[in-house]
Every structure is written in C-alpha cells, then in structure tokens.
Amino acid sequence: MFENLSPMPADPILGLMTQYRQDPHSHKVDLGVGVYKDEAGNTPILACVKRAEQLRIDTEQTKVYIGPTGSPEFNQLIGELAFGKDHKALQESRIRTVSTPGGTGSLRVAADFIKRLNPNATVWVSDPTWANHIGLFEAAGLRVKTYPYYDHANKTLKFDEMLQALAQIGKDDVVLLHACCHNPSGMDLTNAQWNKVVDLTVQQGFTPLIDMAYQGFGDGVDEDAYGVRQMATHVDDMILCSSCSKNFGLYRERIGACSIVAASSQAAEVTLSVLLYVVRCLYSMPPAHGAAIVETILGNTELKQQWLDELKVMRDRINGNRAMLVNTLLEKGVSRDFSFIAQQKGMFSFLGITPEQVAQLQRDHSIYMVDSSRISIAGIAEGNVDYLAESIAKVL
C-alpha cells in the first residue's frame, strides 16, 4: 500500500525555518515564522503563565480524562473573554463552548460540524486567507471558494467587492471571517464595515464562522472582539473558533475553543450534542494543561491583570515595529510608499514586492520570508531594522 504514495509538498514556512537555521550569515533575519518574538528574538513564557503553571502543578490531583467538552471553567471564561461577560447571548444561554487542541483543532471541529449539518455547504474564505484554512475545510470534504478582500495593488480592502460577493451567498453556505489581525494581510474591517457585514449576514442568512486567533494583538481584548460580539447579537446561528496560542503564548500547549451560538438555549443544547459527537470522532478528549493555565489566569484578578499588561507589551511592540520599519525605510531613501504597514494590525503584512525580489533578499541578504512577501512583524527588531531596510532598498 505505501509504495503507491507520492510525497506531499513541504510546508513553505517550515522549509524557511530549516533554511534560516542552516544559514551562517551573521545578520540573517527571520520574517517567516508567525510567532511573537521579543527584541532579542526569543519567544519567552509569559510571567503570568509561569505563575499559573506552578499553581497547576501544586494543586493538580489527577490525570484522568476531563471529558469531551473540556474544562467547564475554561469554556465559561474563554467564552466571556470572546463575547463579553454581559453579552445577551450568554445571558440567554444560547452559547455552547468546547475546548479544542489549539485554534487549528477548533477549525477542524467546525469543519466536520458543518459537514455533518450540510454536506453540500460551501465555505467562503477571504482572498487571501491563512494558508491552512483551505486545507482544513477540504480535508473535511467541504467545497471552498473565495470572496474578494485584500487589494494588493492599493494596499487596502476591496470592501465594496467583498459586500457584492457576500450578497450572492445563500443560507446554506458558510462565510469565514477574521475577527482581527487578518492573516496574512494585516488589513482589518473597521467597526463601521463590521456593521455592514453583520447586516448583510442577517439579510442573506448564511452562517458566519469567525476565526479569532489574535484577540488582544490588534487594539485590545475588547476592541478586537467587536465583530464577534456584534455578529452574536444579531444572528441566530454562528460559529466562533478561538486560540490561546498567541495571546497567552501557549504555542505548544495546543489549547483553543469552538463556540456555537444558536437561536435558543434548547437549540444550543441540541447543537452541543452534535458538536460533541464530532469531537468524539476526531480526538475524543481535549488536552487539559493549557486550559488549566488559561482558566487559572482568567479566574484570578491579579493574574488576569498581569496577563493584560504583558499582552499590551506584545501588542505595543508589534505596532511599534510597524512604525519603526516604515520610518527606517524612509531614512534609507526608499521612495515607495510603505505607510500602509503602520496602519495595519497584528502579526503580518505583505511588503508588496515580487517573488523575484523575495528570492533576492534571501539569496543576497539572508532575509527570509514567504514568496508572497508576507512578513512576520515580530521578527523586526531595533538590532536588525537598519540592515533590513537597507536590503529592501537594494532589491527595489
């Protein structure tokens, strides 16, 4: 059986990681991997996480299964973080949440859940979107199509085209939206644009699926959840996939959540039973350690404030890096307008250079990014920004 297999193409970002590690260049720069890095290029464990983890070690009494829904306390607290503690849908008991193995696991649960509800559904994703979105939904047997989103030429949103496309989507389909910090473009919907998308969702009746992998990395925890909360206020049914990898720095603990909003508490209970059947068939029980860390932090006033403070440091560093790169490019005499980078949100942005220029940056200057010129903003630092800007100036 195995002799008939053909090798699958390597993940381009994982391949970049290998090339970067093997590069002996003393000024090499890694702008490919989408993880937060501090000024020294490290991805440290948050201090609040260390404290919560020690509490977990000191108080944990068993390693028995926690059940397919995961920790009830984690599910409650992560739901309140996403929707807001006083959200009407929470007060009416119309939301059900399950713990998942990371944000990717949450998306796969959502994909299989959609497939069970409507095998013929099409999932519409933004053009562009996170590279793994399409593979996840197709692996679940769903059709995937794209709607217009990012204007590469003008470095802005194709918002009118997006609305026109969404206005053609019927009630049997699903539309995936990025809550904040759009990956890979960094271009987010404004609150006014979110309001229009919510109105159109109600009008068309399709099911919104919101991916929130970066809550707190854009403008703030509450600000970044604006679209999620507006959508949950106005629609009967929606799906939210959230992740604790970035905002808690729990990349390797693999903890996320999949939340379902239904029209009533009774409908939510029925929906949960279907969701749990999907979970049982995928991985049976979610991991417990990451969830325990998050619930310890969110359930403790002092630890939660420490987390918010540390999250602000990460957010401010990323936003500062955006402005620093734009200003340094100007100082190096680059005439092309890169001001859009400072106006975007989150971990990523497109430089807007050609694949040939990307290859030249890697070959001649040991600066690593994917062919689309998507860069990880966290990879920029005061110690490398001059070299980075000088190198970009040379290839331009």
Summary of the structure (lengths in Angstrom):
residues: 396
radius of gyration: 21.3
end to end distance: 50.1
largest distance: 62.7
contacts: 1322
relative contact order: 0.17
helix: 48%
strand: 14%
